[in-house]
């Protein structure tokens, strides 16, 4: 991309994910709400993020906490009213920020009017809006497909004597995206929010949206291990990532492209070579197919270095990269790699080329909270109790201050808070120059001030051992990033190159301002950002 090119907000910006149940409660029912988000917008502006992605706020029976939608054009009373939403959008825009909604087009709630009609009889006009199938001759399920949340992906309907398919809970029947009426209904729902002025969508489980026409059995996974979710017993070769999905994604893109500067982000858990196909032919697909490899791969310097380069090399011409280290479905970064390495991960996230997405609370170093078995809410945890797969530990309330319930609610919080909230909270960390929050804010500010870090080119630096290193450059300015992914000191030995410059940012602030050149030594768990001479 040329240096004089105009970058769009979603290329130069930073996205911040809010899980609305857990951000801020204003009516003391223990669950966060839209007014709560409004009350905290000044904090997000202060932090330096440009866009907010809010997990689902639509009407829902909450079988999967809002990912089972019963009305695509409303707001769940738990979160507030449509007036509250309109005000949120207005307040976000007043602060020169953007608002991204979570769209869940793969499935609806089983209480959605569409499904109630579809289920009412075999000849209902909406019967074909979902995936209904006869039993096999012996009465068994149509094929061997499994639900992500445990058990079979087929549910028998006694009333119409057929099975319906659900990739997730039985309360989340999958839509039939081969049906043009389904496509039209969902595009209309998108336009409803785009007309209001929403800046884009994060599209849930995009790679699930089309299934094999012949519903062939999935092959068994030879690498399955007993601790994994039961879903992993099969390779989802025929139930996900079908070629026809790209046609649907291109149509969704057409809907968003009819509006100015809107963004389409796809949730896609796939290896790089398949992930990049979601950019679409000549970038006619999703703007940002989420790249989750920093979440899913081992925290190992060699693996991560080679992955970054593989990804950069696989991007289509004009395709824009993106990076994520946490979300509402995965353990928090601090719990995966430890507090010290979480600082290194933040530097990686905020200095790589491409759009970074932050998960609320990671900027404080919040960690997974152990949830007693009788308080588990997540269906994934409840359906496979022996696997310890609940996503609740990473969804606990935001820690604002040291008052009761961390300033999140005056009621009983829907999930327990971390006991350390009296120390680990926004108010305490805002005033502490050495806190995780201050570190994140400085990193974000540096990124926004320096075009080289924001939209500049990326070039790998060859390293060995536990180091990851690379260059970012733009308009004559160059930065070297060196990250130690181990707890032991180590050295970047420069054989063919002699990078010299000043450390402008470090995980250990005492090193800032130091000159480096030749062999560069790092402490354990240290990351440095060097402005090169």
N, C-alpha and C positions, 0 to 999 in steps of 0.2 A: 504493500500500500504506500502511496506517495506521501511525502511529508506535508505537502501543502493541501492534502485532501481534508475535507471537513469530516470529522468523526461524529457519529450520532451519539446521543446521550447514553444509549445502552452499550456503546463501545468504550467510551471514555469514563463511564460512571462505575459506581459500586452498588450492588444490590444487597439489601438487608432483608432477610426472611423473618417475618413475625408469625408465630403460632398464636392466633388471637386468644385462645382459651387461657394462655399463660402470660400475656404481656402486661395488662393492667386492668383491674376490675374497678368499676365505678359504682355499681349498684349493690355491692356486697353480697352477691350470690356465690362468690368463690370462683367465678369464671370470668376471664377477661372479656372485654367488649370494645365496640368501635369508639365509644367516647373515651375509653382508656387509652386507645392508640392516639387519638387526637391530643390528649393531655400530655403525651410523651414525644410529640413531634419535634419540639425544640431540642430535646436531648439528641434525637437522631440527626438533626441539622448540625448541632454542635459537634457530634462525632465525625461528621463529614460524608455520610453516605448520600447517594443521589436518588436512589429508588427503593421503594418498599414493596416487597412481595408479601401479600397476606394469604395465609392458608385459608381454606374454604369458610365462608361466612353465610352460605345459603341455607334456606330451610332444609332440615334433615332430621330423621329420627335418631341420628347420632350413633348408629350401630358401629360405624368406623369414624366417629368424631368429625363428621362433616364431609367425608369422602363418599357418603351415600346421600346423594342430593335428591330431594323430592320436588324442588322448584328451582329452575335455573335463573329465574328472574326476580328473586326476592331476597330478603335478609332474615335470618333466623332471629326470632325475638330474644333469644339468649344473648345475641350480640348487639341488639338494638333495632332501629327502624331504618327504612329507606332514607328518611330525612337525616339520620345520623351518618349514613353512608355518604350522602350527597355532601354533607358538611366535611366529612373526612377528606373526600376528594378535593374539595375547595381549599381546605387548610394545607393539604400536601402541596397543591399547585401554587398556593400563595408563597410557600417557602422554596419555590423553584425546585421541587422534588417531583418524582414520578410515582404512580401507584399501579402495581401489577396485581391482577387477581389470579387466583388458582382456578383453573377450569378442569372439570372432571368429565370428559366426554366418553370414556370407555364404557362406563356403567352408570346406572341410576340407582336410587333406592328402590326397594320392592314396594314402597308406598307411593312412588311417583305415579301420577294419573296415567301416564303412558303405559306403565307396567300393569296397573290395575285393569286397564282396558285389554291389554295384550293377553292377560291371564284369564279374562272373563269367558272366552270361548275360542275354539280353534278357528272360527271363521270371522273373528273380529278384525276390522280393518288394520288394527295395530298389532296383530298377531306376529307379523314378520318384522316388527321393530326390534325384537329380541331373538335369541338363538334357541329355538324350540326343536327338539328331536324326539323321535320314537325310541323306545327301548330296543335293545337287540333282541333277536328271536328268543333267547333264553331269559329275557326280562331284565338283563343287566344294562348298565349305563352305555350310552352311545359310543364312548371311547374311554381311554385310560387317563384323560387329562386330570391334573390335580389343581386344587385351590392353593394360592399363595399362603392363605391363612390356615392351611391344614385340611386334610380329608379330600374327598372327591370334589371336582369342579362342577358336578351335575347334581341338580336337585329335582326330585320327582314332584310333579304337581298332580295331586289326586283328582282334582276337579276336571282337568282336561286330558289326563292320562298321557302326559308327555314330560320329558325332562327339559329344564332350561339350564343354560351354561352361566356360571359365575366364576370369574378368575379369582375373585376375592371371597367375601362372605356370601352366604346364600341370600342375605338381605341386599346384595349388590349385583343384580342381574346385568350381564353384559348386553349392550346395544348391538344391533346388527348394522354395522357401518357400510355394508354392501347395499343397504336400502337407501335410495335417494331421498325419501321422505325424512329419514333419520338425519341425514346430512343437512338437509334444509332446516330442520327444527333446531339443530345445534348451531348452525351458522346464524340463525335468527337470534338465538340466545347470546351469541358473541356480539352481534350488532347492538343488542339492547344495552350492553355495558359500554361498548365503544362509543355509542351515541352519547352516553353520559359523560364521556371524556376519560375513561380508563385508558392507561397508557400501554396495556398489553396483557398477555396471559402467560402463566406457566401452565403447561398442559400436562396433566397427570397421566402416568403410564402410557405415553404416546405409542410405544412399540407394541402394545397389546391390542391396538384398536381393530385390526383385521386378523381373522383367523383363517386357517387353511379351509378352502371351500369343501374339500372332501372329508374334513374332520379326521384325518389319519391319526393313528396312535402315536404318541411321543415316544422316542427311544429312551431306554434306561440309561442313567448316568453311571458310568463305570467308576467314577471317582467319588461317589457319594460316601459321606462319613456320618456316623450315628448322631453326632452333635448338631448336624445341620437341620434346617427346617425340612419337613417331610416333602415339601414342594420340590426340593433339590434332587429327589430320587429319580426324576425324569429330566431329560433335556427338552426345553420347550420349543422344539424345532418347528412344530406345526401350529402351536397356540399363540406364538408371538412373532414379531419381526417378519411378517410376510411382505413380499415385494409390493403388493397393491397398497400397502399403508402409505407409500410415498405419494400416491395420487391424492389421498385424503389430506395429507399434510399440506400439499401444494394448494389444495382448495381452501384450507384454513388460512394459509398465508395470503391468498387472494382477498379473503374477507378483511384481514388486518391491513393489507396494503391499500385498501380503498380509503384509509384514514391516514393522517399525517404522522410519520415517525412513531408508529406503534411497534411493539416487539412481541415475537412469538418464541417462547422458550419451551423446549421439550424435555420432559423427564424420561430418560432412556438409559437403562442399565445394560450396556452392551460393550464388547471389546472395541477398541479404537477404529479398526477397519470397517466395522459395521455401523458404529456411531456416526462417522463422518458422512455416511450416505444420507443422513437426515437433513443435511444442509440442502439437499435436493439438486436437481439438474440446474446448473447455472445459478445456484443459490436461490432456488424458488421454493425451498422447504422452510424448515424452522430457522430463525436467525441464530439461535443458540441451542444446539442439542447439548443438554447438561453433560459435562465431563466429570464423572464421579470417581475417576481412578485414584485420586489422592485419598478418597474415603475407603475404597475397596481393596487397594493393594497394600502389601506389607510396607511398613515405614523403614525402607532400606534404600540407602543412597544410590546404589547401582541400579536397582529396579526403577526408582523414581527418575533418575537422570535419563535412562534409556526411554522411559515412557514419555517424558516431556518431548524428547527429540522425535520419537515415533509419531506423536500427536501433531507436532509442528509440521512434520513431513507429510502427514496424511491429509492435512486440511486442504480443501479445494481452493482454487484461485478465488480470492475475495472472501473466503470463509473466515469468520472471526472466532478466535479461541475463547474459552471460558474455563474457570476453575472453581471448585467447591471443596471445602474441608469438613462441612457439617450440615445436617438437615434434621427434620423432625422424625425421620425413619431410621437414623443411625446413631450409635453411641457418640457422645461428644468427643471432640478432638483431644481434650485434656484426659479423658478416661481411656482413650485408645493409646496415646503415646506419652502421657505424663505432662505435668505442668510446665517443666522447663522446655521440653521439645515443642509444646504448643506455641511458644513464642517464636521458635524457628519456623513452625508451620505457618504462622501468621505472616512472617516475612516472605516466605515462599509464595503464599497466596497473593500477597499485595505487591509483589515485584515481578511476577511472571507476566508475559504478554497475554492480554485477553481480559475479559470481564470477570471480576471476582464476586462471589456471593457469600455473604457472611450469615451465620445463623445466630439469632438473638442470644445474648448471654455469653457467647464465645469470647466476646471482647472483654469480659470480666474474668475469664478463666473458669466459668461455671463448669461443674463436672456432673456426671451421671449420679442421680440420687437413688439409693436403694429403696425400693418400694416394697413394703410388707405384702405377702401374698394376698391378704384380705383387702388390700387397697388397690390391687392391679386393675386398671381400667381397659387397657389395650386388648382388643380381640386377638391379636397375634399372640400375645402373652397368655391369654386365657385359654385359647384353643390348643396350645402346645405347652402345658404347664411345666413339663419336665425338661424343656429345652432352654429355658431362661432367655426367651426371645422378646420379652415385652419391650415396647418402645417408650414406655412411660418415663424411665429414668432420664431420658434426654429432653423431656417435655415439661419439666417442672417450672413453677412460676419464676419470672424474672425477678432478680434481687436488686431492689431499688435503694433501700436504705436499711438502717439497723432497727427500725421500729417493728412493731408486731407484724408478723407475716411478710417481712421485708418490704413493707409499703405497697405490696401487690393488692391486698384486699383487707377489709375489716371483717369479712366473713370467714367461713371455713374454706381454705383453698382446695380446689378440686383434686390436686395432687400435693403430697407433702413437700415442704421446702427443704433445701439443704441446711443442715445445722450451722454451717459456717457463714450463713448470710449476714450475720452481725459484722463480720470482717470483710467478706467478699460481696461488695455491693457498689452500685454506681456512686452514691454520695461519698463513701470513703475513698474510692479510687479516683474520683475526679480531682480531689485535693492532694493526691499523692503522685509526685512526679515519677516515681519508680513503679507504679502499678501497671498491671496488664492493660487496663483501660487507657491510661496515658500513653502507653507504648503503641497501642492500636491507633489512637488518635493521631499521634505523631507520624506513624507510618502512612496513614491515609492522607494526611496533609502533604507529606513529602511526595507521595504518588501523584496527588492532584496538581502540585506545583510544577512537577518535572515532566514535560512531554515524553522524555526518554522512558520513564517508568510507566507512564499512563498509556501511551499508544506507540512507543518506539519499537524498533526491531529487536529481535531476540537472536542471540548466537550462543551456542554451547561452549563451555570451557572444559577441556578434558581434565578429569581428576581421577584420583584413586582412593581406595578406602572409603570412609564414611562421609565423604564430602560431595555436595552438589554445588556446582558453580556455573554461572552464565553471565553474559553481558546484555545490557539494555542500552540502546543508543538511538539518538535522534539529533539532527541539526548540530552536529559537531560536539555534542555532549555525550559522555559515555559513563555508564555505571557498571561496576563489577559486584555481583552478589555471590557471597561464599557462605554456605550453610553446613554446619557440622551436625549430622544426624545421629551422633553418638554422644555418650557421656564423658568420653576421654578427650584430652587435648589432641589436636593433630595439625598437620601443616600442609598448605597448598604449595607444592613445589613447582616452580615455573621453569620449564626447560626451554621451550621455544619462544616464550613471550615474557616480557617483564612488565607486568601491570603495576603502575605506581599511582598513588593518590592518597586522598584523605578519607578516613572512616566518617561518614556523615550520619550513620545510624548503626546501632549495635544492640543486640539483646542485653549486653552489659554496657550501660550508658557511659561508664568510666572510660571506655575505649574511644568514645567519639572525639573527633578532632585529631586523633593520632594519624601520622603518616605511615603508609605501608608500601612495600616494594620487595622485589625478589621473592624469597620464600615467605609466605604469609601464615603466621601461626594463629590458631583459634583455640579458645577454651572449649571444654566439653559443653554441649548444648548451646553453642554460640552461633549466631548468624551476624554477618556484617554486610553493610552496604557501602561500597567505596566509590566516591566520585573520582574518576580517573583524570590524571593530568593531560 
